[in-house]
Amino acid sequence: MSKQAEQEWRKVIKQYEIPHHMKSIWQMINTLVPFFALWVGAYFCLSVSYWLTLLLSVIAGFFLIRAFIIFHDCCHKSFFKSRVANNIVGTLTGILVFFPYQKWAMEHNIHHATSSNLDKRGIGDLWIWTIDEYQKAHGYKKILYRLYHHPILMLGIGPALVFLIQYRFNRRGAKLKERLNTYLRNIILTILVVFLCWLIGWKSFLLVEVPIFFVSGAIGVWLFFIQHTFEDTYFERDKDWTYVRAAMQGSSFYNLPLVFQWLTGNIGFHHIHHLSSRIPNYNLKKAHEENPDFQQAETVTLARSLQSVKLSLWDERNKKFISFRELPL
């Protein structure tokens, strides 16, 4: 992006920030109705074949990701013009995706304000160390860091620990409104799970819900990882950090096949989302395609993204991500 474009991006992007009421309503319908239909269908297929149940649960997991995008937009107050509507829909979809609305909105907005800033890491982002930080760390911390970045743990056990345990509790220093929202979500979620276990039996509930939970959790963590972790991404110290460059160079354009682009709510246009979190997900693609300056972000294909799994440390001198195997001796 040219310097002139960097200065004028706000004027350009503003036209895409306006939510369209009917588009938002339609997205809720074409996301939540199929999700619940698939959930119920997966339950009734238990008496036919668990493989069929598993198939429907996996598909439902993708629709749960789409429901998360609705939740995500509500957290940014971008899904509806009404703040109240965003809060209500965000809290309800938060229950569905096991996320606390107020807590996650606060942490995620911090992520947007500090993304790619080496001096402001730690809230709402991935655990990323520089080479120097890794080499100076104590042995047990190095082990924990390696475990954190192991694909099986990061995409399998990690989401379960975060969504089931970490997000049950408020962060230190949280305000009363945020704390009450988390408590309310926990209470409603507990009542809902207990009711479903009573209605269909706890075994049936787990056989349907667990695959949905793990599929959606793995996809969600993967998307967040790949949108910021590619070899030539952007990290700078605070004095040299700029918001526009963090968005355009520190966030990727994940060029997914159309069906996956739809199921993931266009979140692959992550550079646009980081330029302005007030853009509804259904306007991200349009903003990208209508503005050549926005198309200069790093493009990551599905095939290329698989190579990023090995990237774990930031090389501050050469300004690129490296794997543990590439550590200098």
N, C-alpha and C positions, 0 to 999 in steps of 0.2 A: 504494500500500500504506500503510495507516495505521501510526502509530508503535507501536501495540500489536502489530499484525501483524509489524512489523519485529523486535520483541523476542521474538516467539514462533515465528518461522519455523523455527527449528532443530527444535523439538518436532514441528511439522507435517511437515516434510520427511523426518524420520528414517525414517518408515514406508516410504518409497519407495526407500530406499537398499539394500535387501536384494536381492542377485542371486538369480535363480531358475535353478538349474542346468540344468533341461531346456529352459527358454526360451533360454538362452545356446547350448546345444548345437543346438537347432533353428534358431536364427538363423545359426549357422555353416553348417549343412546347406543352408538355403534361400538362402544367399548364395554360398558357395564352389562348390557343385555347379553351379548355373546359370552362374556365371562361367566355370568351366573348360569346361563344355559349349559355351558361346558361343564361347570362344577356339578350341576344336578345330573347331567348326562353321565359324567364320570362315576357318580355314585350308583346310578341304576345299572351301569355296566359291570359293577362288581359281581353281580349274579350271573353274568355272561362270561366275561374273561377279564382278568386283571390287566392283561396286555392292552386291551381296549381302553380300560380305565386309565392306564398309564399314558396312552397316546393322547386322550382328551385332556388329561391333567397337564401334559407338556404344552399343548396348544393353549390351554387356559393360563399357563405361566407367562406366555407371550402377551396375552391380553391384560394380565396383571401389570406388566411393564407399561403398557399403554395407559392403564389406570394410574400408575405412578406418575406418568408425565402430566396428567390432569392435576394430580396432587402437587406436583412440582411447580406447575404454572400458577396454581393458587397461592403457593408460598411466595411467589414473586409478585402477586397481585396483578397478574397479566391475563388470567383466564376470563375474568368478567370485569366490567367497568366498576361494578359495585364491590366495595371492600368487604361488606357483610356477606355477599354471595361467595366471594373467594374464601372467606373464613369458614363458612358453613360447609361448602363442598370440599375444601381442603381438609377439614377435620374429619368428615365422613370417609373420604377416600383414604385418609391417613390410617383410619382403623382397618380398612380393607388391606392396605399394604404394610401394616404393622409399623408405621412411622408416626412419631409424635409431631403434630402440625407446627405448633409454636416453636418448639425446641429445634426442629430440623430447619425451619424457615430462618431462624436466627443464625444458625451455624452455616447454612448454605449461602446466605447473603454475605457472610464474612468471607467465605471461600471466593465469591465473585469479586470482592473488594481487594483480596490479597493474592489471588491466583498467580503463580509463577514468581512471587516475591520471596526470595531466599531468607529475608529477615523477618517475615511474618507468617511462618508456617505453623501448623499445629491445630487449627480449628477448621473443620469441614473439608479437609483435604486428605490425600494419601500420605502415609509416612514415607518421606523421601529424605535421604541423606546425601550429602556430597561425599566424594572420595575421602577427603581429609577428615570429615566427621566420622566416617566408618572406621578409618585406620586408627583414630584416636580413642575410639570407644572401647569399653571393657569387654572381655570375652563373652559374658552372658548376654550383653546387649547386642553384640554382633549376631549371636545365635537367634535371638528373638527377631532381629531385623531380617535375617535370612528366612526364618520361618514365615514371617509376615508376607514376604515376597514369593514364597513357594506357590506355584499355580494351584495345587490341590487345596492348600490351606486358604489361600486368598479367595478362591472362587467357590469353595465348598464349605469348610468349617467357619471361615471368617464371617460370611454374611449371617450365618445362624447365631454366632456370638454377638454380633452387632445388633441385629434386629430383635432377637429374643431376650437378650440380657442388657446390653448397654442402653438401648432405647427405652427400657422400662424405667429408667431413672433420669432425674433432671441433672443438668450440669451445675457445677458449683457457681453460685452467684446469680442463678436464674431469678427473674422477677416473678411476682405472685401469679400474674396472668399466664406465664409460660408454665409454671409449676402446676397450676390448676388444670391447664389443658392436657398435660401429660397424665395427671391422675385420672381425669375424666376418660381419656383414651384407654388407659389401662383397665378401668372399671367396665367400660362398654365392651372392650375386647374380651375380657374374662367372661362376662355374661353371655356374649355371643358364642364363645367356644364351648362353655358349659352347656348352653342350650342345644347346640348342634350335636354334642356328644350324647346328650340325653335323647335327642330326637332320632338320630340314626345309629348311635353306638360309637364309642370312642375309637374302636378299631377301624370302622368304616370312615370316620372323620379323618383319621391319620393317613389311611391308605389313599385318600383323595387329596388332602391338603398338603401333606409333606412333599410330594413331587412338585406341586405347584409352587410351594415356598422355595424349594431349592433351585428349581429352574429359573424363576424370576429373580431370586437373589444372586445367582451366578451371572445372569445376563446383566443385571443392574450394575454389579461391581465391575464386570468386564467393560461395559460401556464407559463408566466413569474413568476407569484405568486407561483405556486406549485413547480417550479424548484428550488426555494430557500427557501421556507417556509414549513418545515416539523419539527416535534418535536425535533429530535436530529441533527439538522443542525450545522453549524460551524460559530461562530463569535468570533473574538479575537481582543484585542487591538493591535495597530500597532507594538508594541515591540515583541509580540508573534505571529503575523500573518505571515503565509507563503503562497505563491502563489499556490503551489501544494495541500496543505491541503484545501485551500479555494475552489479549483476546485473539489477535490475528496470527500470532506466531506461537503462542503457548497453548492454543486449542486447535484441534484438528477438524477437518471436514471428513467425517467417516462416510465414505461413499458406499453405502450399502445397496443391495438389490432392492427394488421398489417395495416388495412385500414386507421386508424387514424394516425398511425406512418408515413404512406406514405403522407397523406394529410397535416401533420404538418412538413414535410421535415426533419424527424429524429431529430427534436430539443429536443425530449425526452432524447436523449443521451447527456444530458446537461453537465455532468461531463467531457466528452470528448471534447465538444466544449469549455469549460472553460480551459481545459488543453492547448488547442491551438485553437485560433479563426481562424487560417489560414487553417483549415481543411474544405474542401467543405462539405456541408450537406450530400451529397451522399456517403461520406467516413466515416461518424461518426459511423455507425453501424458496419462496417468492423473493425475499430480500436477497438471498444468495444469487439467484439466477438473473435478477434485473440489474445487478451492479457488478461490473467487471472487477472493480477494486476489491470487492469482498471475496472474489474467487481466487485470490492469491494465497489463501491459507493453505497450509500443508494438507494434501489429500492423502488419506489412508484408505486403501482398499481392504476388503475382507481378508484376502490372501496375505497382504503385507502386515496386517494387524497381528496375525499369528506369530510373526517374528518378534513382536514387541514384548512377548511374555518374559523373555530373558533380561530385559532392561530393568535395572534395579538401583543404579547409583548415578548421581549427576556429576559429571566431570566439569568442574567450574573453570578450569583452565582452557579446555578445548570446547567448552559450551556444547556438550552433547551427553546423552544418556549412554551408559555402558552396562555390560553384564558383569557378574562377579568374576567370570573367567578372564575378563579384560583388565582386572585390577593390576596396576603397576606393582612390580615386586619391590 
